[in-house]
Amino acid sequence: MSMKQTMPAQPRHSRAACEIDGSITELSSMAATGTLTLTDQAVSSGTNFALSGVALLALSQSNFGLFAIVQALYTLSLNITRALFLEPLLIQGATSSGERDYPVADAITFGCLTAGIGCGAVSAIVLFFNGAEPAVIGVFSVFLPALMVQDAGRYLSFRQLRPAGALSLDVAWAAAQTLVLVGSVVVGLDIRLPLVIFAWVVGGASGALMFQLRVRPSFHLWSIRCWLKESRALWPSLLTENLVANAAPSVLVIVLSVILARSEIAEIATPRTLLGPVNILFIGLATFGMAQGSRLRNRSRTQLLRFTNWLAVLLTAASLLLSVTLAAGAGLIARYIENVGVKDLRLYLIITGIGVAFNGFGYSQRVLVRTLKRPKYSALAEASIGVCILVFGVAGGMWRGSLGAIVGIALARACGVGVWIWSRFKAMSTEWKE
């Protein structure tokens, strides 16, 4: 009888212990995934920032302007392939890391290769009319599809909830890029633009090769056609958002390359390159903010608003602090980048820093609006700001060259503050009514 009384108690304790263990395991897995995702973003953005820093220090003013145009073409191509092939991959849902996702790997590899070839041809034309050397045109245009495939590998890893896979591809990129640059210096080669571009694309091609060896795509046309047909409905909205919102600064640089000299493009790119660490901080904190905001939304709306307000203060203050610090040391910085020849580096840094600070406020409000599950307001705000960047930037460039373009971009970011406040109000009022 005593055994009958005591036996039922054991399963209840055992079940509770299993639930606790399961929760702890789930939280640990989420924390590990989040850490690896942030690390991957730091490696990816940090590699690009390091290469831009090398180009800023080593290249002439005209060649650094051409390097900025190449980066803009790469970013524009990246946004096109992401909208067509990679973001639909995530929208359709994450899969288990053990699932054989190879038909999808076939489709995105084929899509990114095709889009990369097309973007490479257009890039060759743009670079030709900007007076680029044949070596620069050839290396970048030929290797651009490989850079798109490397990005496809990262997205597939995120779909499979395996950020370590994405991190390994970015580490391969960084290692190969570093090896080429350091090896070139050791053997006594000068750091010129073709070498910088070659190191960059060889790094990306290394990551692409690693991805292809990992999935070994077979390119079955039927599976590619089926997957692309499923994704086609998402293309109009994703292309609009990526080109108008995300790629607006890159499109602006390409348009300005028709209006301004390469030296003036360099003057626009120099302060943006120096403020690169702030953009890395923005991306990292925005990723953290989305995860934290989702947790707070389920607990307390007041805490969510307080969190995003502090996030806005932190991002804005970090931008202003770095820009003021760099502006104070502009004389010392100019000694190391005097070949770039910015007329008034201090003024350019302050204006760009103010624009970046406004953008930091926008990042915090994007976290709030998206956490409240009102993506249409976020998309509308980003598209509106993208249009302002293009219009004000081109108008400023036609008015006062590089200085006018920088002022125009900062003014567009300032207008973005009002747009984000409106989006915040609309998202909150809709949430409150429900």
GIHUSUL-V845762 format. One record per residue. N is the residue number from 1. SS is DSSP state (H for helix, E for strand, L for the rest). PHI is phi in whole degrees, 0 to 359 (none if undefined). PSI is psi as a letter, one per 20 degrees, with the letter a starting at -180 (NA if undefined). Layout:
# GIHUSUL-V845762
n->N ss->SS phi->PHI psi->PSI
n->N ss->SS phi->PHI psi->PSI
This chain:
# GIHUSUL-V845762
n->1 ss->L phi->none psi->g
n->2 ss->H phi->295 psi->h
n->3 ss->H phi->293 psi->h
n->4 ss->H phi->296 psi->h
n->5 ss->H phi->284 psi->h
n->6 ss->H phi->271 psi->h
n->7 ss->H phi->299 psi->g
n->8 ss->H phi->298 psi->h
n->9 ss->H phi->290 psi->h
n->10 ss->H phi->293 psi->g
n->11 ss->H phi->298 psi->h
n->12 ss->H phi->296 psi->g
n->13 ss->H phi->296 psi->g
n->14 ss->H phi->297 psi->g
n->15 ss->H phi->294 psi->g
n->16 ss->H phi->296 psi->g
n->17 ss->H phi->296 psi->h
n->18 ss->H phi->295 psi->g
n->19 ss->H phi->296 psi->g
n->20 ss->H phi->295 psi->g
n->21 ss->H phi->299 psi->g
n->22 ss->H phi->296 psi->g
n->23 ss->H phi->294 psi->g
n->24 ss->H phi->296 psi->g
n->25 ss->H phi->298 psi->g
n->26 ss->H phi->295 psi->g
n->27 ss->H phi->296 psi->g
n->28 ss->H phi->296 psi->g
n->29 ss->H phi->295 psi->g
n->30 ss->H phi->297 psi->g
n->31 ss->H phi->296 psi->g
n->32 ss->H phi->294 psi->g
n->33 ss->H phi->298 psi->g
n->34 ss->H phi->297 psi->g
n->35 ss->H phi->296 psi->g
n->36 ss->H phi->293 psi->h
n->37 ss->H phi->296 psi->g
n->38 ss->H phi->295 psi->h
n->39 ss->H phi->296 psi->g
n->40 ss->H phi->298 psi->g
n->41 ss->H phi->295 psi->h
n->42 ss->H phi->295 psi->g
n->43 ss->H phi->293 psi->g
n->44 ss->H phi->297 psi->g
n->45 ss->H phi->291 psi->h
n->46 ss->H phi->295 psi->h
n->47 ss->H phi->296 psi->g
n->48 ss->H phi->296 psi->h
n->49 ss->H phi->295 psi->g
n->50 ss->H phi->297 psi->g
n->51 ss->H phi->294 psi->g
n->52 ss->H phi->298 psi->h
n->53 ss->H phi->295 psi->g
n->54 ss->H phi->298 psi->g
n->55 ss->H phi->297 psi->h
n->56 ss->H phi->297 psi->h
n->57 ss->H phi->281 psi->h
n->58 ss->H phi->260 psi->h
n->59 ss->L phi->266 psi->q
n->60 ss->L phi->288 psi->r
n->61 ss->H phi->301 psi->g
n->62 ss->H phi->295 psi->g
n->63 ss->H phi->289 psi->h
n->64 ss->H phi->293 psi->h
n->65 ss->H phi->298 psi->g
n->66 ss->H phi->293 psi->h
n->67 ss->H phi->299 psi->h
n->68 ss->H phi->296 psi->h
n->69 ss->H phi->293 psi->g
n->70 ss->H phi->299 psi->g
n->71 ss->H phi->299 psi->h
n->72 ss->H phi->295 psi->g
n->73 ss->H phi->296 psi->g
n->74 ss->H phi->297 psi->g
n->75 ss->H phi->296 psi->g
n->76 ss->H phi->297 psi->g
n->77 ss->H phi->298 psi->h
n->78 ss->H phi->297 psi->g
n->79 ss->H phi->292 psi->h
n->80 ss->H phi->293 psi->g
n->81 ss->H phi->292 psi->h
n->82 ss->H phi->294 psi->g
n->83 ss->H phi->294 psi->h
n->84 ss->H phi->279 psi->h
n->85 ss->H phi->232 psi->h
n->86 ss->H phi->263 psi->g
n->87 ss->H phi->293 psi->h
n->88 ss->H phi->302 psi->h
n->89 ss->H phi->300 psi->g
n->90 ss->H phi->280 psi->h
n->91 ss->H phi->296 psi->h
n->92 ss->L phi->287 psi->i
n->93 ss->L phi->110 psi->q
n->94 ss->L phi->282 psi->q
n->95 ss->L phi->236 psi->r
n->96 ss->L phi->294 psi->q
n->97 ss->L phi->295 psi->h
n->98 ss->L phi->269 psi->i
n->99 ss->L phi->288 psi->q
n->100 ss->L phi->282 psi->n
n->101 ss->L phi->263 psi->k
n->102 ss->H phi->293 psi->h
n->103 ss->H phi->302 psi->h
n->104 ss->H phi->293 psi->g
n->105 ss->H phi->299 psi->h
n->106 ss->H phi->301 psi->g
n->107 ss->H phi->294 psi->g
n->108 ss->H phi->287 psi->h
n->109 ss->H phi->295 psi->g
n->110 ss->H phi->298 psi->g
n->111 ss->H phi->296 psi->g
n->112 ss->H phi->291 psi->h
n->113 ss->H phi->296 psi->g
n->114 ss->H phi->296 psi->g
n->115 ss->H phi->296 psi->h
n->116 ss->H phi->295 psi->h
n->117 ss->H phi->295 psi->g
n->118 ss->H phi->296 psi->g
n->119 ss->H phi->294 psi->h
n->120 ss->H phi->295 psi->h
n->121 ss->H phi->294 psi->g
n->122 ss->H phi->296 psi->g
n->123 ss->H phi->299 psi->h
n->124 ss->H phi->300 psi->g
n->125 ss->H phi->294 psi->g
n->126 ss->H phi->298 psi->g
n->127 ss->H phi->293 psi->h
n->128 ss->H phi->299 psi->g
n->129 ss->H phi->286 psi->i
n->130 ss->L phi->264 psi->j
n->131 ss->L phi->76 psi->k
n->132 ss->L phi->288 psi->q
n->133 ss->L phi->293 psi->q
n->134 ss->H phi->304 psi->h
n->135 ss->H phi->296 psi->g
n->136 ss->H phi->294 psi->g
n->137 ss->H phi->299 psi->g
n->138 ss->H phi->295 psi->g
n->139 ss->H phi->297 psi->g
n->140 ss->H phi->293 psi->g
n->141 ss->H phi->295 psi->h
n->142 ss->H phi->289 psi->h
n->143 ss->H phi->270 psi->i
n->144 ss->H phi->303 psi->g
n->145 ss->H phi->302 psi->h
n->146 ss->H phi->294 psi->h
n->147 ss->H phi->295 psi->h
n->148 ss->H phi->293 psi->h
n->149 ss->H phi->293 psi->h
n->150 ss->H phi->301 psi->g
n->151 ss->H phi->294 psi->h
n->152 ss->H phi->298 psi->h
n->153 ss->H phi->297 psi->h
n->154 ss->H phi->296 psi->g
n->155 ss->H phi->294 psi->h
n->156 ss->H phi->296 psi->h
n->157 ss->H phi->295 psi->g
n->158 ss->H phi->293 psi->h
n->159 ss->H phi->298 psi->h
n->160 ss->L phi->275 psi->j
n->161 ss->L phi->59 psi->k
n->162 ss->L phi->234 psi->m
n->163 ss->H phi->297 psi->h
n->164 ss->H phi->297 psi->h
n->165 ss->H phi->295 psi->g
n->166 ss->H phi->295 psi->g
n->167 ss->H phi->297 psi->h
n->168 ss->H phi->296 psi->h
n->169 ss->H phi->292 psi->g
n->170 ss->H phi->288 psi->h
n->171 ss->H phi->294 psi->h
n->172 ss->H phi->298 psi->g
n->173 ss->H phi->301 psi->g
n->174 ss->H phi->297 psi->g
n->175 ss->H phi->294 psi->g
n->176 ss->H phi->294 psi->g
n->177 ss->H phi->298 psi->g
n->178 ss->H phi->296 psi->g
n->179 ss->H phi->299 psi->g
n->180 ss->H phi->295 psi->g
n->181 ss->H phi->292 psi->g
n->182 ss->H phi->295 psi->g
n->183 ss->H phi->298 psi->h
n->184 ss->H phi->295 psi->g
n->185 ss->H phi->293 psi->g
n->186 ss->H phi->298 psi->g
n->187 ss->L phi->275 psi->j
n->188 ss->L phi->91 psi->j
n->189 ss->L phi->279 psi->q
n->190 ss->L phi->283 psi->q
n->191 ss->L phi->280 psi->n
n->192 ss->L phi->247 psi->r
n->193 ss->H phi->302 psi->g
n->194 ss->H phi->303 psi->h
n->195 ss->H phi->291 psi->g
n->196 ss->H phi->298 psi->g
n->197 ss->H phi->296 psi->g
n->198 ss->H phi->298 psi->g
n->199 ss->H phi->299 psi->g
n->200 ss->H phi->296 psi->g
n->201 ss->H phi->286 psi->h
n->202 ss->H phi->295 psi->h
n->203 ss->H phi->300 psi->g
n->204 ss->H phi->296 psi->g
n->205 ss->H phi->296 psi->h
n->206 ss->H phi->297 psi->g
n->207 ss->H phi->296 psi->h
n->208 ss->H phi->296 psi->g
n->209 ss->H phi->297 psi->g
n->210 ss->H phi->299 psi->g
n->211 ss->H phi->297 psi->g
n->212 ss->H phi->294 psi->h
n->213 ss->H phi->293 psi->h
n->214 ss->H phi->285 psi->g
n->215 ss->H phi->258 psi->h
n->216 ss->L phi->46 psi->m
n->217 ss->L phi->296 psi->q
n->218 ss->L phi->254 psi->i
n->219 ss->L phi->57 psi->l
n->220 ss->L phi->284 psi->o
n->221 ss->H phi->298 psi->h
n->222 ss->H phi->294 psi->g
n->223 ss->H phi->292 psi->h
n->224 ss->H phi->296 psi->g
n->225 ss->H phi->297 psi->g
n->226 ss->H phi->296 psi->g
n->227 ss->H phi->292 psi->g
n->228 ss->H phi->295 psi->h
n->229 ss->H phi->295 psi->h
n->230 ss->H phi->294 psi->h
n->231 ss->H phi->274 psi->i
n->232 ss->H phi->299 psi->h
n->233 ss->H phi->295 psi->h
n->234 ss->H phi->274 psi->i
n->235 ss->H phi->299 psi->g
n->236 ss->H phi->302 psi->g
n->237 ss->H phi->291 psi->g
n->238 ss->H phi->290 psi->h
n->239 ss->H phi->296 psi->g
n->240 ss->H phi->298 psi->g
n->241 ss->H phi->294 psi->g
n->242 ss->H phi->290 psi->g
n->243 ss->H phi->283 psi->g
n->244 ss->H phi->279 psi->h
n->245 ss->H phi->266 psi->f
n->246 ss->H phi->290 psi->h
n->247 ss->L phi->263 psi->j
n->248 ss->H phi->304 psi->g
n->249 ss->H phi->298 psi->h
n->250 ss->H phi->289 psi->g
n->251 ss->H phi->299 psi->h
n->252 ss->H phi->299 psi->g
n->253 ss->H phi->299 psi->g
n->254 ss->H phi->295 psi->g
n->255 ss->H phi->294 psi->g
n->256 ss->H phi->295 psi->h
n->257 ss->H phi->295 psi->h
n->258 ss->H phi->280 psi->h
n->259 ss->H phi->267 psi->g
n->260 ss->L phi->253 psi->r
n->261 ss->L phi->284 psi->q
n->262 ss->H phi->300 psi->h
n->263 ss->H phi->296 psi->h
n->264 ss->H phi->286 psi->h
n->265 ss->H phi->298 psi->h
n->266 ss->H phi->297 psi->h
n->267 ss->H phi->294 psi->h
n->268 ss->H phi->287 psi->h
n->269 ss->H phi->282 psi->h
n->270 ss->H phi->299 psi->g
n->271 ss->H phi->296 psi->h
n->272 ss->H phi->295 psi->h
n->273 ss->H phi->293 psi->g
n->274 ss->H phi->296 psi->h
n->275 ss->L phi->269 psi->j
n->276 ss->H phi->306 psi->g
n->277 ss->H phi->303 psi->h
n->278 ss->H phi->294 psi->h
n->279 ss->H phi->295 psi->h
n->280 ss->H phi->298 psi->g
n->281 ss->H phi->298 psi->g
n->282 ss->H phi->303 psi->g
n->283 ss->H phi->296 psi->g
n->284 ss->H phi->296 psi->g
n->285 ss->H phi->289 psi->h
n->286 ss->H phi->294 psi->g
n->287 ss->H phi->296 psi->g
n->288 ss->H phi->297 psi->g
n->289 ss->H phi->297 psi->h
n->290 ss->H phi->296 psi->g
n->291 ss->H phi->294 psi->g
n->292 ss->H phi->293 psi->g
n->293 ss->H phi->297 psi->h
n->294 ss->H phi->297 psi->h
n->295 ss->H phi->293 psi->g
n->296 ss->H phi->290 psi->h
n->297 ss->H phi->299 psi->h
n->298 ss->L phi->284 psi->i
n->299 ss->L phi->259 psi->g
n->300 ss->L phi->199 psi->p
n->301 ss->H phi->294 psi->h
n->302 ss->H phi->297 psi->g
n->303 ss->H phi->295 psi->h
n->304 ss->H phi->296 psi->g
n->305 ss->H phi->295 psi->g
n->306 ss->H phi->297 psi->g
n->307 ss->H phi->297 psi->g
n->308 ss->H phi->291 psi->h
n->309 ss->H phi->295 psi->g
n->310 ss->H phi->292 psi->h
n->311 ss->H phi->297 psi->h
n->312 ss->H phi->297 psi->g
n->313 ss->H phi->296 psi->g
n->314 ss->H phi->297 psi->g
n->315 ss->H phi->293 psi->g
n->316 ss->H phi->293 psi->g
n->317 ss->H phi->295 psi->g
n->318 ss->H phi->298 psi->g
n->319 ss->H phi->297 psi->g
n->320 ss->H phi->294 psi->h
n->321 ss->H phi->296 psi->g
n->322 ss->H phi->292 psi->g
n->323 ss->H phi->294 psi->g
n->324 ss->H phi->293 psi->g
n->325 ss->H phi->298 psi->g
n->326 ss->H phi->294 psi->h
n->327 ss->H phi->296 psi->h
n->328 ss->H phi->294 psi->h
n->329 ss->L phi->260 psi->k
n->330 ss->H phi->300 psi->h
n->331 ss->H phi->297 psi->g
n->332 ss->H phi->292 psi->g
n->333 ss->H phi->298 psi->g
n->334 ss->H phi->298 psi->h
n->335 ss->H phi->295 psi->h
n->336 ss->H phi->272 psi->h
n->337 ss->L phi->239 psi->k
n->338 ss->L phi->295 psi->h
n->339 ss->L phi->290 psi->h
n->340 ss->L phi->285 psi->h
n->341 ss->L phi->71 psi->l
n->342 ss->L phi->295 psi->p
n->343 ss->L phi->301 psi->g
n->344 ss->L phi->224 psi->n
n->345 ss->H phi->300 psi->h
n->346 ss->H phi->298 psi->g
n->347 ss->H phi->296 psi->g
n->348 ss->H phi->295 psi->h
n->349 ss->H phi->294 psi->g
n->350 ss->H phi->295 psi->g
n->351 ss->H phi->295 psi->g
n->352 ss->H phi->296 psi->h
n->353 ss->H phi->297 psi->h
n->354 ss->H phi->296 psi->g
n->355 ss->H phi->298 psi->g
n->356 ss->H phi->295 psi->h
n->357 ss->H phi->297 psi->g
n->358 ss->H phi->300 psi->h
n->359 ss->H phi->294 psi->h
n->360 ss->H phi->299 psi->g
n->361 ss->H phi->300 psi->g
n->362 ss->H phi->298 psi->g
n->363 ss->H phi->301 psi->g
n->364 ss->H phi->294 psi->h
n->365 ss->H phi->287 psi->h
n->366 ss->H phi->298 psi->h
n->367 ss->H phi->300 psi->g
n->368 ss->H phi->295 psi->g
n->369 ss->H phi->297 psi->g
n->370 ss->H phi->288 psi->h
n->371 ss->H phi->295 psi->h
n->372 ss->L phi->284 psi->j
n->373 ss->L phi->62 psi->l
n->374 ss->L phi->236 psi->m
n->375 ss->H phi->295 psi->h
n->376 ss->H phi->294 psi->h
n->377 ss->H phi->289 psi->h
n->378 ss->H phi->295 psi->g
n->379 ss->H phi->297 psi->h
n->380 ss->H phi->295 psi->g
n->381 ss->H phi->295 psi->g
n->382 ss->H phi->294 psi->h
n->383 ss->H phi->295 psi->g
n->384 ss->H phi->296 psi->g
n->385 ss->H phi->293 psi->h
n->386 ss->H phi->300 psi->g
n->387 ss->H phi->297 psi->g
n->388 ss->H phi->298 psi->g
n->389 ss->H phi->299 psi->g
n->390 ss->H phi->294 psi->g
n->391 ss->H phi->292 psi->g
n->392 ss->H phi->292 psi->h
n->393 ss->H phi->294 psi->g
n->394 ss->H phi->293 psi->g
n->395 ss->H phi->299 psi->g
n->396 ss->H phi->295 psi->h
n->397 ss->H phi->296 psi->g
n->398 ss->H phi->291 psi->h
n->399 ss->H phi->279 psi->g
n->400 ss->H phi->224 psi->k
n->401 ss->H phi->66 psi->b
n->402 ss->H phi->297 psi->g
n->403 ss->H phi->296 psi->g
n->404 ss->H phi->296 psi->h
n->405 ss->H phi->295 psi->g
n->406 ss->H phi->295 psi->g
n->407 ss->H phi->297 psi->g
n->408 ss->H phi->298 psi->g
n->409 ss->H phi->296 psi->g
n->410 ss->H phi->297 psi->h
n->411 ss->H phi->296 psi->h
n->412 ss->H phi->297 psi->g
n->413 ss->H phi->294 psi->h
n->414 ss->H phi->295 psi->g
n->415 ss->H phi->298 psi->h
n->416 ss->H phi->297 psi->h
n->417 ss->H phi->299 psi->g
n->418 ss->H phi->297 psi->h
n->419 ss->H phi->295 psi->g
n->420 ss->H phi->290 psi->h
n->421 ss->H phi->296 psi->g
n->422 ss->H phi->297 psi->g
n->423 ss->H phi->297 psi->g
n->424 ss->H phi->299 psi->g
n->425 ss->H phi->298 psi->g
n->426 ss->H phi->294 psi->g
n->427 ss->H phi->295 psi->g
n->428 ss->H phi->291 psi->g
n->429 ss->H phi->296 psi->h
n->430 ss->H phi->294 psi->g
n->431 ss->H phi->295 psi->g
n->432 ss->H phi->293 psi->h
n->433 ss->H phi->294 psi->h
n->434 ss->L phi->280 psi->NA
